[in-house]
């Protein structure tokens, strides 16, 4: 039987936090969950159910879960995947690994709070979108060992207490001595953790894929239906094209995380739908109901992570003397309290595509 190195603490028990933490607990790890009251109440009553597109189902009963109270929900607050911007103390827990799963707007506050309660050197694995969160966390908690990570799959809330992984993908992280002892546990949990000497290409490769998130959120469609709409793919291609231009100007080569190499993605997305289906058949192995967390945030009136995605592209482009016009438009639109819904044709018209 696999013996985990010690307890794990999930900071931000929502889609990714519940999924990764739940799978680790099912593999034998002691896991503590910190999240919003609404999420924790569901877990206290219903337990934690995890399913995936392979038909695998895992259930942890309420009595098996170690839950830590959170502050009340606040509409459109800088919420985490499952926790708000004000995270409670975690005194009494001495984790061997922290999974930082809060959304970007809460990173600094969550990291600073962890630093108040955890011993120096505690490893903190950032399983967050964007490329800047590990640096933000490290600046807020210089005594902790912050490690860049990447989640390559999509998880959505299927029902109260039930989280579903609807796409394929791997977990990746910066190579770090503290993670070596955890590799057997992640593998036993069905989530092999790939370690990389340089995470920057992997982070930017994931961000390119995440530029689909605002398109999905504005369309209101499930991911698979959205990807089969050529107008929406053309919008995504424009966002990725601007990012690739900025990356090239900075000499950054993003990792390939999808069927096509990054430089071919805009071309592939613009293909007629019948040809796109053939070229991207592996990438289209998605549950019919899968959607992005940004779509959920918009539907629930919460702040989105648009600044960590399109905003990051805008800043990178500006630093190279370029302008990422389509990403600017998406950043402004998804920063509104109510961005509304748009068809692919409407988005293309608004962007002049």
Secondary structure, 3 states (H helix, E strand, C coil): CCCCCCCEEEECCCHHHHHHHHHHHHCCCCEEEECCHHHHHHHHHHCEEEEECCCCEEEECHHHCEEECCCCCCCCCCCCCCCCCCCCCCCCCCCCEEEECCCHHHHHHHHHHHHHHCCCCCEEEECCCCCCHHHHHHHHCCCCEEEEEEECCCEEEEECCEEEECCCCCEEEECCHHHHCCHHHHHHCCCCEEEECCCHHHHHHHHHHHCHHHHHHHHCCCHHHHHCCHHHHHHHHHHHHHHHHHHHHCCCCCCCCCCCCHHHHHHHHCCCHHHHHHHCCCCCCCCCCCCCHHHHHHHCCCCCCHHHHHHHHHHHHHHCCCCCHHHHHHHHHHCCCCCCCCCHHHHHHHHCC
